């Protein structure tokens, strides 16, 4: 099974009662052999351009483990789902993500070392006086 990131833009009127729409979309994923591992709700945001006469949408991002065959079925089902204005399915580059996290950790470690050296130099200045 491959990991996919799925961004779904819901109709802005669903902001109050989004649970039914989220359950329906999650059911679409699970019916096609997927398993939702993470959900990130960004809330109602302004769109860059109007979509179906809507200026705003509710942004929800899903991380889903799903076989490749299920992606095509999910796309066709999301196309006809009324609550969904737009969606985007991408396969994240896990190697690039791991590399970026390693670089970030290395940078934090170097910053911590510089911070320790700065503390040591202040102590040595105090002893010289």
C-alpha positions in Angstrom: 0.0 0.0 0.0 1.2 3.5 -0.9 0.8 6.7 1.1 -1.2 9.5 -0.4 -1.9 13.1 0.7 -5.4 14.2 -0.2 -6.5 17.8 0.0 -10.3 18.2 0.0 -12.1 21.6 -0.3 -15.5 21.4 1.1 -18.4 23.7 0.4 -18.2 26.7 2.8 -21.8 26.2 4.1 -20.6 22.9 5.7 -18.4 24.7 8.2 -21.0 24.3 11.0 -21.7 20.6 10.4 -18.7 19.2 8.6 -18.7 15.8 10.4 -21.2 14.2 8.0 -19.3 15.3 5.0 -16.0 14.1 6.5 -17.5 10.7 7.4 -18.8 10.4 3.8 -15.4 11.2 2.3 -13.6 8.9 4.8 -16.0 6.1 3.9 -15.1 6.6 0.2 -11.4 6.1 1.2 -12.1 3.0 3.3 -14.4 1.5 0.7 -11.6 1.6 -1.8 -9.1 -0.2 0.4 -7.6 2.9 2.1 -6.9 3.7 5.7 -6.9 7.3 7.0 -3.8 7.8 9.1 -4.0 11.5 9.7 -6.5 14.3 9.3 -5.7 18.0 9.4 -8.6 20.5 9.3 -7.5 24.0 8.4 -11.0 25.5 8.6 -12.6 28.0 6.3 -10.2 29.9 4.1 -10.5 32.4 1.2 -9.9 30.9 -2.2 -7.5 32.4 -4.7 -10.3 32.5 -7.2 -14.0 31.7 -7.2 -14.9 28.0 -7.6 -18.5 27.2 -8.4 -19.4 30.8 -7.3 -17.8 30.3 -3.9 -15.2 32.7 -2.5 -14.4 30.5 0.5 -14.0 26.8 1.2 -13.2 24.5 4.2 -9.8 22.9 3.8 -9.2 19.4 5.1 -6.1 17.4 4.4 -6.0 13.6 4.8 -3.0 11.2 4.9 -4.2 7.9 3.5 -2.6 4.5 3.0 -4.2 3.1 -0.1 -3.5 0.7 -3.0 -2.8 2.3 -6.3 -6.0 0.8 -7.9 -8.2 2.6 -5.3 -7.0 6.1 -6.3 -8.8 6.1 -9.6 -12.1 5.0 -7.9 -11.7 7.7 -5.2 -11.2 10.3 -7.9 -14.3 9.3 -9.8 -16.3 9.2 -6.6 -15.1 12.6 -5.3 -15.9 14.2 -8.7 -19.6 13.5 -8.2 -19.8 14.2 -4.5 -21.8 17.4 -3.9 -20.0 18.5 -0.7 -16.6 18.5 -2.3 -15.7 21.6 -4.4 -12.1 20.5 -5.3 -9.7 17.8 -4.4 -6.0 17.0 -5.0 -4.4 13.6 -4.6 -0.6 13.5 -4.4 2.0 10.9 -3.5 4.5 12.5 -1.2 8.2 12.0 -1.8 9.1 10.3 1.5 12.9 10.3 0.8 12.8 14.1 0.3 10.8 14.5 3.5 13.3 12.4 5.5 16.2 14.3 4.0 14.6 17.6 5.0 14.0 16.4 8.5 17.6 15.2 8.9 18.9 18.6 7.6 16.6 20.4 10.1 17.8 18.2 13.0 21.5 18.8 12.0 20.9 22.6 11.8 19.3 22.6 15.2 22.2 20.6 16.6 24.7 23.0 15.2 22.7 25.9 16.6 22.7 24.3 20.0 26.5 23.8 19.8 27.0 27.4 18.9 24.7 28.4 21.8 26.8 26.3 24.2 30.1 27.9 22.9 28.6 31.4 23.4 27.7 30.5 27.0 31.3 29.2 27.6 32.9 32.4 26.1 30.8 34.6 28.4 32.0 32.6 31.4 35.7 32.9 30.4 35.3 36.7 30.0 34.1 36.9 33.6 37.1 35.0 35.0 39.6 37.2 33.2 38.5 40.4 35.0 
